[in-house]
């Protein structure tokens, strides 16, 4: 059973551009917010210093690496859509029975 599909290569390129803009905006926000994820201790007592150290450790080990990886994946997805759009358009014109862009690049 074949599923009918309608793909607009122009929409893929537009989506790619929107993803690039979103990635740039999010990168700017994360870069601006990154220093705030590493707070100074409120005082020089043990609790304040340990709390600050815990936040810094979490930020460096979990929050920032995961966020940066997600932003890289967003950009990677955006970069792939334009070649996929071109391959889809070329293949669809040449032979609509097979879509090359659905196969791994």
C-alpha positions in Angstrom: 0.0 0.0 0.0 1.5 3.3 -1.1 0.9 6.4 0.9 0.3 9.6 -1.2 2.8 12.3 -0.4 3.0 15.9 -1.5 6.4 17.5 -1.0 7.2 21.0 -1.9 10.9 21.5 -2.3 10.4 25.3 -1.8 9.0 24.6 1.6 12.0 22.5 2.5 14.3 25.3 1.6 12.2 27.8 3.5 12.1 25.5 6.6 15.9 25.2 6.3 16.3 29.0 6.4 13.9 29.3 9.4 15.9 26.6 11.2 19.1 28.6 10.6 17.6 31.8 12.0 16.2 29.9 15.0 19.6 28.3 15.7 21.4 31.6 15.5 18.9 33.3 17.8 19.1 30.4 20.3 22.9 30.3 20.2 22.9 34.0 21.0 20.6 33.5 24.0 22.6 30.5 25.3 25.9 32.5 24.9 24.4 35.4 26.8 23.0 33.2 29.6 26.0 30.8 30.0 27.8 33.0 32.6 24.7 33.1 34.7 24.7 29.2 34.9 28.0 29.5 37.0 27.0 31.6 40.0 29.4 33.0 42.6 28.7 31.9 46.1 26.3 34.3 48.0 28.7 34.3 50.9 31.9 32.5 52.0 30.2 29.9 54.2 30.2 26.2 53.4 26.6 26.0 52.2 27.0 28.9 49.8 30.2 27.6 48.4 28.9 24.0 48.0 25.7 25.3 46.4 27.6 27.3 43.9 29.9 24.4 43.1 27.0 22.1 42.5 25.3 24.6 40.1 28.6 25.0 38.2 29.2 21.2 38.1 25.7 20.7 36.7 26.1 23.4 34.2 29.4 22.1 32.9 28.4 18.5 32.9 24.7 18.5 31.9 23.1 21.8 30.8 25.6 23.4 28.5 26.9 20.3 26.7 23.3 19.1 26.0 22.3 22.5 24.9 25.2 23.0 22.5 24.7 19.5 21.1 21.0 20.3 20.5 21.9 23.5 18.7 24.5 21.7 16.5 21.8 19.1 15.6 19.4 21.9 14.7 22.0 23.5 12.4 22.9 20.0 10.9 19.2 19.4 10.1 18.9 22.8 8.5 22.0 22.2 6.3 20.6 18.9 5.1 17.3 20.2 3.9 18.6 22.2 0.9 20.4 19.2 -0.7 17.4 17.0 0.0 15.2 19.5 -1.6 17.4 19.6 -4.7 17.7 15.8 -4.9 14.0 15.4 -4.4 13.2 17.9 -7.2 15.7 16.3 -9.6 14.6 12.8 -8.9 10.9 13.6 -9.0 11.4 15.2 -12.5 13.5 12.3 -13.7 11.4 9.4 -12.4 8.7 9.9 -9.8 8.7 6.2 -8.8 11.9 6.5 -6.8 12.9 9.3 -4.5 16.7 9.4 -4.0 16.5 12.0 -1.3 14.9 9.5 1.0 18.0 7.4 1.0 21.0 8.2 3.3 23.3 10.9 2.0 
